[in-house]
């Protein structure tokens, strides 16, 4: 079973972190969310305090693991908030209708599949992690996740969270992102309300473009980790959207 926390009361909100993340990455937005919602934050396999099971992972398998937690917690419906890879997992859960997701927030995420170039890059990253370990890899890439003018304390915090990732967990996550499907058609036709929060300085993902009236977009002047770089705006927009 995955490591997770549950705090607050009200409608259930499920927080799904991304690559190099854990429940800790939501630390700055957790307090305002738990004041209004029943928040379940989950460490994905091989991240944070969750162990890494055997076998390959896909975005669908991650979603199934999250559903296992919700079943144990007797949660029948929820709002999902997915950051980056967590957004891919959220879309996978919506596609397969694994659970009743009433609204979803995609934080600094995408509905596109990997390009051949991105797949090659992730393969090289897998090899780098296996050869040199998590610490060396994190030190080399973490700056790409934040805006160029990000605060030093935010960079150090992101590093601390990323260092918790286990080698096999990070390698599996890269594999899942390489194999994820293109979800543009899903986003174009989705009937549940979706909030997309994008970073104006986020170079890590391909922006979501859709004319679907059920999809709302908000931008922050941040990189890929807006909930760290501008937590007040991110928390405010999530709460506004979920309460609307």
C-alpha positions as CSV (number, residue, x, y, z in Angstrom):
1,X,0.0,0.0,0.0
2,X,1.2,3.5,-0.8
3,X,2.2,6.0,1.9
4,X,-0.4,8.8,2.2
5,X,-1.8,11.4,4.5
6,X,-5.4,12.5,5.1
7,X,-6.3,15.8,6.8
8,X,-9.2,18.2,6.8
9,X,-12.9,17.8,6.3
10,X,-15.4,18.4,3.5
11,X,-15.3,17.2,-0.1
12,X,-12.4,14.9,-0.8
13,X,-9.4,16.3,-2.7
14,X,-6.7,13.8,-4.0
15,X,-3.3,15.3,-4.5
16,X,-1.1,13.4,-7.0
17,X,2.5,14.6,-7.3
18,X,4.8,14.3,-10.3
19,X,8.2,13.1,-11.2
20,X,10.8,13.9,-8.6
21,X,8.0,14.8,-6.2
22,X,6.2,13.4,-3.2
23,X,3.4,14.6,-0.9
24,X,5.9,17.1,0.5
25,X,5.9,19.1,-2.8
26,X,2.4,20.2,-1.9
27,X,3.5,21.5,1.6
28,X,2.9,25.2,0.9
29,X,-0.7,24.7,-0.4
30,X,-1.7,22.0,2.0
31,X,-2.8,24.2,4.9
32,X,-5.3,26.4,2.9
33,X,-6.7,23.3,1.2
34,X,-7.2,21.4,4.4
35,X,-9.1,24.3,5.9
36,X,-11.9,23.7,3.3
37,X,-11.4,20.1,2.1
38,X,-10.7,16.6,3.1
39,X,-7.2,16.2,1.5
40,X,-5.6,12.9,0.7
41,X,-2.0,13.3,-0.5
42,X,-0.3,10.2,-1.8
43,X,3.4,9.2,-2.4
44,X,3.6,7.4,-5.7
45,X,5.6,4.1,-5.8
46,X,9.3,4.7,-5.3
47,X,8.7,8.3,-4.3
48,X,8.7,9.8,-0.8
49,X,8.0,7.1,1.7
50,X,6.3,4.6,-0.6
51,X,8.1,1.4,-1.5
52,X,8.6,0.4,-5.2
53,X,6.9,-2.8,-6.2
54,X,8.3,-5.1,-8.9
55,X,7.3,-4.7,-12.5
56,X,6.9,-1.9,-15.0
57,X,4.6,1.0,-14.4
58,X,2.2,2.9,-16.7
59,X,0.1,5.9,-15.9
60,X,-2.8,3.4,-15.6
61,X,-1.1,1.3,-13.0
62,X,-0.3,4.4,-11.0
63,X,-4.0,5.3,-11.2
64,X,-5.0,1.9,-10.0
65,X,-2.7,2.1,-7.0
66,X,-4.3,5.4,-6.1
67,X,-7.8,3.9,-6.4
68,X,-6.7,1.1,-4.0
69,X,-6.0,3.9,-1.4
70,X,-9.4,5.5,-2.0
71,X,-11.2,2.2,-1.7
72,X,-9.5,1.5,1.6
73,X,-10.4,5.0,2.8
74,X,-14.0,4.4,1.6
75,X,-13.9,7.4,-0.9
76,X,-16.5,7.0,-3.6
77,X,-16.1,10.4,-5.3
78,X,-13.4,13.1,-5.2
79,X,-11.7,16.0,-6.8
80,X,-8.2,15.2,-8.2
81,X,-5.3,17.6,-8.4
82,X,-2.4,16.2,-10.5
83,X,1.0,17.9,-10.9
84,X,2.9,17.1,-14.1
85,X,3.1,13.3,-14.2
86,X,0.3,13.4,-11.6
87,X,-1.8,15.1,-14.3
88,X,-1.1,12.3,-16.8
89,X,-2.2,9.9,-14.1
90,X,-5.3,11.9,-13.4
91,X,-6.2,11.9,-17.1
92,X,-5.6,8.1,-17.2
93,X,-8.1,7.7,-14.3
94,X,-10.7,9.9,-16.0
95,X,-10.3,8.0,-19.3
96,X,-10.7,4.6,-17.7
97,X,-13.4,5.8,-15.3
98,X,-11.6,4.1,-12.4
99,X,-13.4,6.4,-9.9
100,X,-16.0,9.2,-9.8
101,X,-13.8,12.3,-10.4
102,X,-16.1,15.3,-10.2
103,X,-13.6,17.9,-11.0
104,X,-9.8,17.9,-11.8
105,X,-7.0,20.3,-11.7
106,X,-4.0,19.8,-14.0
107,X,-1.0,21.6,-12.5
108,X,1.8,22.3,-14.9
109,X,0.9,19.2,-16.9
110,X,0.1,18.3,-20.5
111,X,-2.3,16.2,-22.6
112,X,0.4,15.3,-25.1
113,X,2.4,12.1,-25.4
114,X,6.2,12.2,-25.6
115,X,7.8,13.1,-28.8
116,X,10.5,10.7,-30.2
117,X,13.1,13.2,-29.0
118,X,11.6,13.3,-25.5
119,X,11.5,9.5,-25.3
120,X,15.2,9.3,-26.2
121,X,16.0,11.9,-23.6
122,X,14.1,10.0,-20.9
123,X,15.9,6.7,-21.9
124,X,19.2,8.5,-21.4
125,X,18.0,9.8,-18.0
126,X,17.1,6.3,-16.9
127,X,20.6,5.1,-17.8
128,X,22.1,8.1,-15.9
129,X,20.1,7.4,-12.8
130,X,21.1,3.7,-12.9
131,X,24.7,4.6,-13.4
132,X,25.2,7.6,-11.2
133,X,22.3,7.5,-8.7
134,X,19.5,9.9,-7.7
135,X,21.5,12.7,-6.1
136,X,23.7,13.4,-9.1
137,X,20.7,13.3,-11.5
138,X,18.6,15.6,-9.3
139,X,21.5,18.1,-9.0
140,X,21.7,18.2,-12.8
141,X,18.1,18.7,-13.7
142,X,16.3,20.4,-10.8
143,X,16.9,24.0,-12.1
144,X,14.9,23.1,-15.2
145,X,11.8,22.7,-13.0
146,X,11.9,26.3,-11.7
147,X,11.9,29.7,-13.2
148,X,15.4,31.2,-13.8
149,X,14.8,33.8,-11.1
150,X,13.4,31.3,-8.5
151,X,14.3,31.8,-4.9
152,X,17.3,29.8,-3.7
153,X,15.2,28.4,-0.8
154,X,12.6,27.1,-3.4
155,X,15.4,25.4,-5.4
156,X,16.8,23.8,-2.2
157,X,13.4,22.7,-1.1
158,X,12.7,21.1,-4.5
159,X,16.0,19.3,-4.3
160,X,15.2,17.9,-0.8
161,X,11.9,16.5,-2.0
162,X,13.5,15.0,-5.2
163,X,16.4,13.4,-3.2
164,X,13.8,11.1,-1.5
165,X,13.0,9.4,-4.8
166,X,14.4,5.9,-5.1
167,X,16.4,5.0,-8.2
168,X,14.0,2.3,-9.2
169,X,11.0,4.6,-8.6
170,X,12.4,7.3,-10.8
171,X,13.4,4.9,-13.6
172,X,9.9,3.4,-13.5
173,X,8.3,6.9,-13.6
174,X,10.4,7.9,-16.7
175,X,9.2,4.6,-18.4
176,X,5.6,5.4,-17.6
177,X,5.9,8.9,-19.1
178,X,7.6,7.5,-22.2
179,X,4.6,5.2,-22.8
180,X,1.8,7.5,-21.8
181,X,-0.9,8.0,-24.5
182,X,-1.9,11.2,-26.2
183,X,-4.9,12.6,-24.3
184,X,-5.7,15.6,-26.5
185,X,-9.0,14.0,-27.7
186,X,-10.0,13.3,-24.2
187,X,-9.3,16.8,-23.1
188,X,-11.2,18.2,-26.1
189,X,-14.3,16.2,-25.3
190,X,-14.2,15.9,-21.5
191,X,-17.5,16.7,-19.8
192,X,-16.2,17.2,-16.2
193,X,-14.9,20.6,-15.2
194,X,-11.1,20.9,-15.6
195,X,-8.8,23.7,-14.4
196,X,-5.4,23.9,-16.1
197,X,-2.8,25.9,-14.3
198,X,0.2,26.8,-16.5
199,X,3.5,28.4,-15.7
200,X,4.6,31.3,-18.0
201,X,8.2,30.2,-17.6
202,X,7.5,26.4,-17.6
203,X,9.7,24.7,-20.2
204,X,9.1,21.2,-18.9
205,X,5.8,20.4,-20.6
206,X,3.8,21.1,-23.8
207,X,1.0,23.5,-23.0
208,X,-2.6,22.2,-23.2
209,X,-4.6,23.9,-26.0
210,X,-8.3,23.2,-26.3
211,X,-11.6,24.9,-27.2
212,X,-13.5,22.7,-24.8
213,X,-15.7,25.1,-22.7
214,X,-15.4,22.7,-19.7
215,X,-11.6,23.4,-19.5
216,X,-10.5,26.6,-17.8
217,X,-7.0,27.9,-18.0
218,X,-5.0,30.1,-15.5
219,X,-1.4,31.2,-15.7
220,X,1.2,31.9,-13.0
221,X,4.4,33.7,-13.5
222,X,6.4,30.6,-12.5
223,X,8.3,27.6,-13.8
224,X,7.1,24.0,-13.5
225,X,6.7,24.1,-9.7
226,X,4.3,26.9,-9.2
227,X,2.8,25.4,-6.0
228,X,6.3,26.0,-4.6
229,X,7.2,29.3,-6.4
230,X,3.8,31.0,-6.0
231,X,1.8,28.9,-3.6
232,X,-0.7,31.6,-2.7
233,X,-1.9,32.0,-6.3
234,X,-2.1,28.3,-6.9
235,X,-3.9,27.6,-3.7
236,X,-6.4,30.4,-4.3
237,X,-7.1,29.3,-7.8
238,X,-7.6,25.6,-6.8
239,X,-10.0,26.6,-4.0
240,X,-11.9,29.0,-6.2
241,X,-12.3,26.4,-8.9
242,X,-13.3,23.6,-6.6
243,X,-15.9,25.8,-4.8
244,X,-17.4,27.2,-8.0
